[in-house]
Amino acid sequence: MEKYDAIIIGAGHNGLTNAAFLAKAGLDVVVLEKNNYVGGATASLELYEGWKYSNCSYVCSLFRPEIYQALDLGRHGLEVVPLQGSVSLMQNGDHFGSYHQSEVRRREIMRHSKRDADAAIRFDADLMKWCRLIRGFLLRTPPDPASFRMRDAMEFAHLLKRFYSLTESQIYEFIRFFTMSIAEYLEQYFESDIILAHFSGGSIIGTGLGVYSPGTAYVLLHHAMGDVDGNVGSWGFARGGMGSVSQAIASSFQSFGGKIRTNAEVQQIAVKGRKATGVVLASGEEVSAKVVVSNLDAKRTFLNVMDANDVPDDLLHRAKNFKIRGSSGKVNIALDGMPEFPAIPSGSPLTLGHMHFTDSLERLERAFDDWKDDRWSADPYVDMVIPTQYDPTMSPPGKHMMSVFVQYCPAEVEGGWTDAKRDAFGATVIDQIADYSPNFKDLILHAEIRTPRELEAEVGLTEGNIFQGELTLDQLMFNRPFPGYAQYRGPVKNMYMCSSSNHPGGGVMGAPGANSAREILLDLGKTDTTPEDFGDD
């Protein structure tokens, strides 16, 4: 029987991050992955010859620069190129472009509403204020409000110190921010339908909520608080696709002596005397370790790979009720050339960024209505990028790869998912893009379509939920994933969690993996090698 200091279940980017920090501290670590590749939802796969797809995740922003530096990921090949703005195409043949350059962006907003051009300055300043406040908590372990330990008291003191800098009105505004819908929040600033729709999109990505649903304002903040090259709120492409992120972390981990085993699906966490002692693989093989870390989501961890007898009844109940609703689909498309978009001026840089085709809050809400009725959206919201404009290595010369993230696509449709329904969902997405690009369909060489069914089966995302749990107030900070379990420790000794089901949540961030590693090393008494709380921005 193989024996290690630590076993990490799942080679997603958080599992690899956790493993890299443990190995860097001198532990003998193995990562066990069910697939024949690493990265989970953060992988680059050649599913059509000559084209490299970012299989699920598709843009980089949230990954913490502190982790990038600590694991020296640049030396291991990770390079991120900033995106140049975004655009929403309109049914009337016009468009709204959110340019990277501030003055050009202001003139574009004025083209639609002079009032909104002034409001955008206030909006940007207010959003960045909350981003900078929240970013200071991402690489910290949430305090336990029911604990009287000194460490928890000190962490609460840190929180209070951060909020002490706010005025009374700002504190009220911050609390409201967490409970407001994105539509209500943005309507405090803007009047133009297209501008409201454009800035609302980030609040529904990966979320089983609509633009008028309470709590969606925070989801926008979650997407906005990343950075590229120190520019808060910026997004970027990883050269070689998003798999380059996972490959760089895996390379760093292996440079510290870590081991990765693919085609090694974990069936159960072994527990003896209320202590995790290792895992049992689907093959029947047993692997032992002093520490077992699950990078699976909270439902899979406590309902699938742990014996119910090893999990307290109240925790089983919480895991069953954990909100992790699937609402997203993904379409990857190999193109014979660059699509034309007549609504955008020739030579415009707007095709270099995010592209959308929904121009009103009403259309966004109707797309959500379809999802509530267990149908994919007839008029979906898409977040589309063509990364081969930056990185020609992802396709043959003169060709392109298009990545299309789709809201809304339910985990279950009426009568259940079939291959025919999957293809019909893909056709709906392709038809919408073709409405704005007359030569698009003629360029399609291959389309790879993923509904929540495929996302769950391939990479283990329950219901295809990219955040591994809704980002609502009841599932944030010391409530994530559940009260009493927010500090990355499981219900039995020597068992830990490091997935996006944990604080601070989903996205290609790495923070849950790093935070969990810190807690493990503290419990092992390796304070001299513990990754520090990386401090405030």
C-alpha positions as CSV (number, residue, x, y, z in Angstrom):
1,M,0.0,0.0,0.0
2,E,1.3,3.4,-1.0
3,K,1.7,5.9,1.9
4,Y,1.9,9.7,1.7
5,D,1.8,12.7,4.0
6,A,-1.1,14.1,2.1
7,I,-3.6,12.9,-0.6
8,I,-5.5,15.5,-2.7
9,I,-8.6,14.2,-4.4
10,G,-9.0,15.9,-7.8
11,A,-6.5,17.7,-10.0
12,G,-8.5,20.9,-10.6
13,H,-6.6,24.1,-10.2
14,N,-7.5,24.4,-6.5
15,G,-6.4,20.9,-5.7
16,L,-3.1,21.5,-7.5
17,T,-2.6,24.8,-5.7
18,N,-3.2,23.1,-2.3
19,A,-0.8,20.3,-3.2
20,A,1.9,22.7,-4.4
21,F,1.9,24.6,-1.1
22,L,2.0,21.4,0.9
23,A,4.8,20.0,-1.2
24,K,6.7,23.3,-1.0
25,A,6.5,22.9,2.8
26,G,8.3,19.5,2.5
27,L,5.3,17.1,2.6
28,D,5.2,14.0,0.4
29,V,2.0,14.7,-1.6
30,V,0.0,12.8,-4.3
31,V,-2.8,14.2,-6.3
32,L,-5.4,11.6,-7.5
33,E,-7.4,12.5,-10.6
34,K,-10.1,10.4,-12.3
35,N,-9.5,11.8,-15.8
36,N,-6.5,11.2,-18.0
37,Y,-5.6,14.9,-17.8
38,V,-5.1,17.5,-15.1
39,G,-7.0,20.7,-14.6
40,G,-10.6,19.6,-14.2
41,A,-12.7,22.5,-15.6
42,T,-9.5,24.5,-16.2
43,A,-8.0,22.5,-19.0
44,S,-7.0,22.9,-22.7
45,L,-8.1,19.9,-24.8
46,E,-7.6,19.1,-28.5
47,L,-11.2,17.8,-29.2
48,Y,-10.8,18.6,-32.9
49,E,-7.6,18.0,-34.7
50,G,-5.4,21.1,-34.7
51,W,-7.7,23.2,-32.4
52,K,-7.1,23.6,-28.7
53,Y,-10.3,24.3,-26.7
54,S,-10.4,25.8,-23.2
55,N,-12.9,23.1,-22.2
56,C,-14.9,24.9,-19.5
57,S,-13.3,28.0,-18.0
58,Y,-12.2,30.4,-20.7
59,V,-10.8,33.7,-19.4
60,C,-8.4,34.6,-16.5
61,S,-8.9,37.4,-14.0
62,L,-9.6,36.1,-10.5
63,F,-6.4,34.0,-10.1
64,R,-4.5,35.6,-7.2
65,P,-1.2,37.3,-8.1
66,E,0.1,36.3,-4.6
67,I,-0.2,32.7,-5.5
68,Y,1.3,33.3,-8.9
69,Q,4.4,34.7,-7.2
70,A,4.6,32.2,-4.4
71,L,4.6,29.3,-6.8
72,D,6.7,31.1,-9.4
73,L,4.2,30.2,-12.1
74,G,5.8,32.5,-14.6
75,R,8.9,30.3,-14.6
76,H,6.5,27.3,-15.2
77,G,5.1,28.9,-18.3
78,L,2.0,30.8,-17.3
79,E,1.5,34.0,-19.3
80,V,-1.7,36.1,-19.2
81,V,-2.5,38.7,-21.9
82,P,-5.1,41.4,-21.0
83,L,-8.3,41.6,-22.9
84,Q,-9.1,44.8,-24.8
85,G,-12.7,45.7,-23.8
86,S,-16.1,44.1,-24.5
87,V,-19.1,44.7,-26.7
88,S,-22.8,44.1,-26.8
89,L,-24.5,44.0,-30.3
90,M,-28.0,45.3,-30.6
91,Q,-31.0,44.1,-32.5
92,N,-31.3,47.5,-34.3
93,G,-27.9,47.0,-35.9
94,D,-26.0,49.3,-33.5
95,H,-23.6,48.2,-30.7
96,F,-22.3,49.4,-27.3
97,G,-18.5,49.0,-26.8
98,S,-16.8,49.1,-23.4
99,Y,-13.3,50.1,-24.5
100,H,-10.2,49.5,-22.5
101,Q,-9.1,53.1,-22.9
102,S,-11.1,55.3,-20.5
103,E,-11.6,58.3,-22.8
104,V,-12.7,56.2,-25.7
105,R,-15.1,54.3,-23.4
106,R,-16.5,57.6,-22.1
107,R,-17.2,58.8,-25.6
108,E,-18.9,55.5,-26.4
109,I,-21.2,55.8,-23.4
110,M,-22.0,59.4,-24.4
111,R,-23.1,58.1,-27.8
112,H,-25.9,56.3,-26.0
113,S,-26.5,58.6,-23.0
114,K,-24.7,61.8,-21.9
115,R,-26.1,61.3,-18.4
116,D,-24.8,57.7,-18.2
117,A,-21.3,58.9,-19.2
118,D,-21.1,60.9,-15.9
119,A,-22.8,58.1,-14.0
120,A,-20.2,55.6,-15.2
121,I,-17.5,57.5,-13.4
122,R,-19.4,57.1,-10.1
123,F,-20.2,53.5,-10.9
124,D,-16.6,52.6,-11.6
125,A,-15.4,54.3,-8.4
126,D,-18.0,52.7,-6.2
127,L,-17.5,49.2,-7.7
128,M,-13.7,49.4,-7.2
129,K,-14.2,50.6,-3.6
130,W,-16.0,47.4,-2.8
131,C,-13.6,45.3,-4.9
132,R,-10.6,46.6,-2.9
133,L,-12.5,46.0,0.4
134,I,-13.4,42.4,-0.4
135,R,-10.1,41.5,-2.0
136,G,-8.5,41.9,1.4
137,F,-10.5,38.9,2.7
138,L,-9.9,36.4,-0.2
139,L,-6.7,34.9,1.1
140,R,-7.8,34.8,4.8
141,T,-9.6,32.1,6.7
142,P,-13.1,33.2,7.7
143,P,-13.5,33.5,11.5
144,D,-16.0,31.2,13.3
145,P,-18.6,33.4,14.9
146,A,-19.4,30.7,17.4
147,S,-15.8,30.3,18.5
148,F,-14.1,31.9,21.5
149,R,-10.6,31.1,20.2
150,M,-8.1,33.9,20.2
151,R,-7.4,33.4,16.5
152,D,-11.1,33.9,15.6
153,A,-11.3,36.9,17.8
154,M,-8.3,38.4,16.1
155,E,-9.8,37.7,12.7
156,F,-13.0,39.4,13.7
157,A,-10.9,42.4,14.9
158,H,-9.3,42.5,11.5
159,L,-12.7,42.6,9.8
160,L,-13.9,45.4,12.1
161,K,-10.7,47.3,11.4
162,R,-11.4,47.2,7.6
163,F,-15.0,48.3,8.1
164,Y,-14.0,51.0,10.6
165,S,-12.6,53.0,7.6
166,L,-16.1,53.3,6.1
167,T,-18.6,56.0,6.9
168,E,-22.0,55.1,8.3
169,S,-23.6,55.6,5.0
170,Q,-21.0,53.4,3.2
171,I,-21.7,50.6,5.7
172,Y,-25.4,50.8,5.0
173,E,-24.6,50.9,1.2
174,F,-22.3,47.8,1.5
175,I,-25.0,45.8,3.3
176,R,-27.5,46.7,0.7
177,F,-25.1,45.7,-2.0
178,F,-25.2,42.1,-0.9
179,T,-29.0,41.9,-1.0
180,M,-29.8,43.9,-4.1
181,S,-30.5,42.6,-7.6
182,I,-28.1,43.8,-10.3
183,A,-31.0,45.6,-12.1
184,E,-31.9,47.6,-9.0
185,Y,-28.2,48.4,-8.3
186,L,-27.4,49.5,-11.9
187,E,-30.6,51.6,-12.2
188,Q,-29.2,53.8,-9.5
189,Y,-26.6,54.9,-12.0
190,F,-27.7,54.3,-15.6
191,E,-30.8,55.0,-17.8
192,S,-29.8,53.4,-21.2
193,D,-31.2,50.0,-21.9
194,I,-28.1,48.7,-23.7
195,I,-25.7,50.0,-20.9
196,L,-27.9,48.4,-18.2
197,A,-27.9,45.1,-20.1
198,H,-24.2,45.2,-20.8
199,F,-23.1,45.7,-17.2
200,S,-25.7,43.2,-15.9
201,G,-24.3,40.2,-17.7
202,G,-21.4,39.6,-15.3
203,S,-23.9,39.2,-12.4
204,I,-25.7,36.1,-13.9
205,I,-22.8,34.1,-15.3
206,G,-22.8,30.7,-13.6
207,T,-25.7,31.7,-11.4
208,G,-29.2,30.3,-11.1
209,L,-30.6,33.8,-10.6
210,G,-31.9,36.5,-12.9
211,V,-31.1,40.2,-13.2
212,Y,-34.0,41.1,-10.9
213,S,-33.2,38.4,-8.3
214,P,-31.8,39.7,-4.9
215,G,-28.2,38.9,-4.4
216,T,-27.0,39.2,-8.1
217,A,-25.3,42.6,-7.4
218,Y,-22.6,40.7,-5.4
219,V,-22.0,38.2,-8.2
220,L,-21.0,41.2,-10.4
221,L,-18.6,42.2,-7.7
222,H,-17.2,38.6,-7.5
223,H,-16.4,38.8,-11.2
224,A,-14.9,42.3,-11.0
225,M,-12.5,41.9,-8.2
226,G,-9.7,40.1,-10.1
227,D,-6.8,41.7,-11.9
228,V,-4.3,41.3,-14.7
229,D,-0.9,43.0,-14.3
230,G,-2.2,44.9,-11.3
231,N,-5.2,46.4,-13.1
232,V,-8.2,45.6,-10.8
233,G,-11.3,44.5,-12.8
234,S,-9.3,43.5,-15.9
235,W,-9.6,40.1,-17.6
236,G,-7.1,38.2,-19.7
237,F,-6.3,35.2,-21.8
238,A,-3.8,32.5,-20.7
239,R,-1.6,31.7,-23.6
240,G,-2.3,28.1,-24.6
241,G,-5.8,28.3,-23.2
242,M,-6.9,28.0,-19.6
243,G,-5.2,24.7,-19.3
244,S,-2.0,26.6,-19.1
245,V,-3.0,27.8,-15.6
246,S,-3.3,24.2,-14.3
247,Q,-0.3,23.0,-16.2
248,A,1.9,25.7,-14.6
249,I,0.6,24.9,-11.1
250,A,1.2,21.2,-11.8
251,S,4.7,21.9,-12.9
252,S,5.4,23.9,-9.8
253,F,4.0,21.1,-7.6
254,Q,6.1,18.5,-9.3
255,S,9.2,20.7,-9.0
256,F,8.7,20.4,-5.2
257,G,8.7,16.6,-5.5
258,G,4.9,16.1,-5.8
259,K,3.3,13.2,-7.6
260,I,0.2,13.3,-9.9
261,R,-1.7,10.1,-10.7
262,T,-4.3,10.3,-13.5
263,N,-7.0,7.7,-14.2
264,A,-7.2,7.2,-10.4
265,E,-10.8,7.9,-9.4
266,V,-11.4,8.0,-5.6
267,Q,-14.4,6.0,-4.5
268,Q,-14.3,6.6,-0.7
269,I,-12.3,8.4,2.0
270,A,-11.2,5.8,4.5
271,V,-11.9,6.6,8.1
272,K,-10.8,4.8,11.3
273,G,-11.4,5.9,14.8
274,R,-12.9,9.3,13.6
275,K,-9.6,9.9,11.6
276,A,-9.1,10.0,7.9
277,T,-6.5,7.4,7.0
278,G,-6.4,7.5,3.2
279,V,-8.7,6.6,0.3
280,V,-10.0,3.7,-1.7
281,L,-9.9,4.0,-5.5
282,A,-12.5,2.7,-7.8
283,S,-10.1,0.0,-8.8
284,G,-10.1,-1.2,-5.2
285,E,-6.6,0.0,-4.5
286,E,-6.0,1.6,-1.1
287,V,-3.7,4.6,-0.7
288,S,-2.9,5.8,2.9
289,A,-1.9,9.3,4.1
290,K,-1.8,11.4,7.3
291,V,-4.0,14.0,5.6
292,V,-6.8,13.7,3.0
293,V,-7.9,16.8,1.2
294,S,-11.1,16.9,-1.0
295,N,-11.1,19.2,-4.0
296,L,-14.6,17.9,-4.8
297,D,-17.6,20.2,-4.2
298,A,-19.4,20.0,-0.9
299,K,-22.2,17.7,-2.1
300,R,-19.8,15.2,-3.7
301,T,-17.5,15.3,-0.7
302,F,-20.0,14.5,1.9
303,L,-22.7,12.6,0.0
304,N,-20.5,10.6,-2.5
305,V,-16.9,9.9,-1.2
306,M,-17.6,9.8,2.5
307,D,-19.5,7.0,4.2
308,A,-22.7,8.4,5.7
309,N,-21.7,6.8,9.0
310,D,-18.7,9.1,9.2
311,V,-20.7,12.3,8.6
312,P,-22.9,13.9,11.3
313,D,-26.6,13.9,10.5
314,D,-26.8,17.7,10.5
315,L,-23.9,17.9,8.0
316,L,-25.6,15.4,5.7
317,H,-28.7,17.5,5.9
318,R,-26.8,20.7,5.0
319,A,-24.9,19.0,2.2
320,K,-28.2,17.7,0.6
321,N,-29.6,21.3,0.8
322,F,-26.5,23.1,-0.4
323,K,-27.5,25.4,-3.3
324,I,-25.5,24.2,-6.3
325,R,-28.0,24.7,-9.2
326,G,-26.8,24.2,-12.7
327,S,-27.6,27.1,-15.0
328,S,-24.8,27.2,-17.6
329,G,-23.7,25.6,-20.8
330,K,-20.6,25.8,-23.0
331,V,-20.0,25.7,-26.8
332,N,-16.5,25.5,-28.2
333,I,-16.3,26.1,-32.0
334,A,-13.5,25.6,-34.5
335,L,-13.8,28.2,-37.3
336,D,-12.3,28.3,-40.8
337,G,-11.7,32.0,-40.5
338,M,-12.7,35.2,-38.6
339,P,-16.5,35.9,-38.4
340,E,-17.8,39.2,-39.6
341,F,-19.9,41.4,-37.4
342,P,-21.5,44.2,-39.5
343,A,-22.6,46.1,-36.4
344,I,-19.0,46.7,-35.4
345,P,-16.8,49.2,-37.4
346,S,-14.2,47.5,-39.6
347,G,-10.9,47.1,-37.8
348,S,-12.5,47.7,-34.4
349,P,-10.7,46.2,-31.4
350,L,-14.0,45.2,-29.9
351,T,-13.8,41.7,-31.3
352,L,-10.7,41.2,-29.1
353,G,-12.8,41.1,-25.9
354,H,-16.1,39.7,-24.5
355,M,-19.0,39.7,-27.0
356,H,-22.6,39.7,-26.1
357,F,-25.9,39.7,-28.0
358,T,-28.5,40.7,-25.4
359,D,-29.4,44.4,-25.4
360,S,-32.0,44.8,-22.6
361,L,-32.8,43.7,-19.1
362,E,-36.1,42.4,-20.4
363,R,-34.4,39.9,-22.7
364,L,-32.1,38.9,-19.9
365,E,-35.0,38.2,-17.5
366,R,-36.9,36.3,-20.2
367,A,-33.9,34.0,-20.7
368,F,-34.0,33.3,-16.9
369,D,-37.8,32.6,-17.1
370,D,-37.1,29.8,-19.6
371,W,-34.6,28.2,-17.1
372,K,-37.1,28.4,-14.3
373,D,-39.4,26.3,-16.5
374,D,-36.7,23.7,-17.1
375,R,-35.9,24.8,-20.6
376,W,-32.7,26.2,-22.1
377,S,-33.1,29.9,-23.0
378,A,-34.7,30.4,-26.4
379,D,-32.8,33.8,-26.5
380,P,-29.8,33.0,-24.4
381,Y,-27.3,35.4,-22.8
382,V,-23.8,34.4,-24.2
383,D,-20.3,35.5,-23.2
384,M,-18.3,34.9,-26.3
385,V,-14.5,35.3,-26.9
386,I,-12.2,34.4,-29.8
387,P,-8.8,33.9,-28.0
388,T,-7.0,32.9,-31.2
389,Q,-6.8,36.6,-32.1
390,Y,-4.3,36.8,-29.2
391,D,-2.9,33.3,-29.3
392,P,-2.6,31.8,-32.8
393,T,-1.1,28.6,-31.2
394,M,-4.6,27.4,-30.3
395,S,-5.6,26.8,-34.0
396,P,-4.0,26.3,-37.4
397,P,-2.7,29.4,-39.3
398,G,-5.6,31.6,-40.4
399,K,-8.2,29.7,-38.4
400,H,-9.9,30.6,-35.1
401,M,-11.4,29.1,-32.0
402,M,-14.5,30.5,-30.4
403,S,-15.5,29.9,-26.8
404,V,-19.1,30.6,-25.9
405,F,-20.4,30.5,-22.3
406,V,-24.2,30.3,-22.2
407,Q,-26.9,31.3,-19.7
408,Y,-29.3,29.7,-19.2
409,C,-29.1,26.0,-19.5
410,P,-30.8,23.9,-16.8
411,A,-29.3,20.8,-15.1
412,E,-32.6,19.0,-16.0
413,V,-34.9,19.6,-18.9
414,E,-38.4,18.3,-19.2
415,G,-38.1,14.6,-20.1
416,G,-34.3,14.5,-19.3
417,W,-31.3,15.4,-21.4
418,T,-30.5,13.4,-24.5
419,D,-27.9,13.8,-27.2
420,A,-30.6,15.2,-29.5
421,K,-31.6,17.9,-26.9
422,R,-27.9,18.7,-26.3
423,D,-27.5,19.3,-30.0
424,A,-30.7,21.4,-30.1
425,F,-29.3,23.6,-27.3
426,G,-26.1,24.1,-29.3
427,A,-28.1,25.0,-32.4
428,T,-30.0,27.7,-30.4
429,V,-26.7,29.3,-29.4
430,I,-25.3,29.1,-32.9
431,D,-28.4,30.5,-34.4
432,Q,-28.2,33.5,-32.1
433,I,-24.6,34.3,-33.1
434,A,-25.6,33.9,-36.7
435,D,-28.2,36.6,-36.3
436,Y,-25.4,39.1,-35.9
437,S,-22.7,37.5,-38.1
438,P,-23.9,36.6,-41.7
439,N,-20.8,34.4,-42.5
440,F,-20.6,32.6,-39.1
441,K,-22.3,29.3,-40.0
442,D,-20.3,28.9,-43.1
443,L,-17.1,29.0,-41.1
444,I,-18.0,26.3,-38.6
445,L,-15.8,23.2,-38.9
446,H,-16.7,21.6,-35.5
447,A,-18.8,22.5,-32.5
448,E,-18.3,20.8,-29.1
449,I,-21.4,21.3,-26.9
450,R,-21.6,20.9,-23.2
451,T,-24.8,21.1,-21.1
452,P,-24.7,20.7,-17.3
453,R,-25.0,16.9,-18.0
454,E,-21.6,16.9,-19.8
455,L,-20.0,19.3,-17.3
456,E,-20.9,17.0,-14.4
457,A,-20.0,13.7,-16.1
458,E,-16.6,14.9,-17.4
459,V,-15.2,17.2,-14.7
460,G,-17.4,16.5,-11.7
461,L,-19.2,19.9,-11.5
462,T,-22.4,19.0,-9.7
463,E,-25.3,20.1,-12.0
464,G,-22.6,21.9,-14.1
465,N,-22.3,24.7,-11.5
466,I,-19.1,26.5,-12.2
467,F,-18.9,28.0,-8.7
468,Q,-19.5,24.7,-6.9
469,G,-22.2,26.4,-4.9
470,E,-24.3,29.6,-5.3
471,L,-22.6,32.9,-4.4
472,T,-25.5,34.1,-2.2
473,L,-25.2,35.7,1.2
474,D,-26.2,32.5,3.0
475,Q,-23.3,30.7,1.3
476,L,-20.5,33.2,1.7
477,M,-17.6,33.8,4.2
478,F,-18.2,31.8,7.4
479,N,-21.3,30.2,5.9
480,R,-19.4,28.6,3.0
481,P,-20.1,25.8,2.5
482,F,-21.8,25.5,5.9
483,P,-21.7,27.2,9.3
484,G,-19.1,25.4,11.4
485,Y,-17.2,24.1,8.4
486,A,-15.9,27.3,6.8
487,Q,-12.3,26.8,8.0
488,Y,-11.5,24.0,5.5
489,R,-11.7,21.2,8.1
490,G,-14.0,18.2,7.6
491,P,-16.1,16.3,10.2
492,V,-13.3,13.8,11.0
493,K,-9.7,14.5,12.0
494,N,-7.1,14.9,9.3
495,M,-9.7,15.5,6.6
496,Y,-9.9,18.9,4.8
497,M,-11.6,20.6,1.9
498,C,-10.1,23.0,-0.7
499,S,-12.6,23.3,-3.5
500,S,-14.6,26.4,-4.7
501,S,-17.4,25.2,-2.4
502,N,-15.2,26.8,0.2
503,H,-14.4,30.5,0.9
504,P,-14.0,32.7,-1.1
505,G,-15.9,30.8,-3.8
506,G,-15.7,29.9,-7.5
507,G,-13.8,31.0,-10.5
508,V,-10.2,30.3,-11.4
509,M,-8.9,31.9,-8.3
510,G,-6.7,29.4,-6.4
511,A,-7.6,31.0,-3.1
512,P,-9.5,28.1,-1.6
513,G,-6.6,25.8,-2.3
514,A,-4.0,28.1,-0.8
515,N,-6.2,28.9,2.3
516,S,-6.8,25.2,3.0
517,A,-3.0,24.5,2.7
518,R,-2.3,27.1,5.3
519,E,-4.8,25.5,7.7
520,I,-3.3,22.0,7.1
521,L,0.2,23.2,7.8
522,L,-0.9,25.1,10.9
523,D,-2.4,21.8,12.2
524,L,0.8,20.0,11.4
525,G,2.8,22.5,13.3
526,K,4.7,23.7,10.2
527,T,4.3,27.4,11.0
528,D,7.7,28.2,9.7
529,T,6.6,27.0,6.2
530,T,3.0,28.2,6.3
531,P,1.8,30.3,3.4
532,E,1.0,33.6,5.1
533,D,-2.3,35.5,5.0
534,F,-1.1,37.5,2.0
535,G,-2.2,40.8,3.6
536,D,-4.5,43.6,2.5
537,D,-4.5,45.3,-0.9
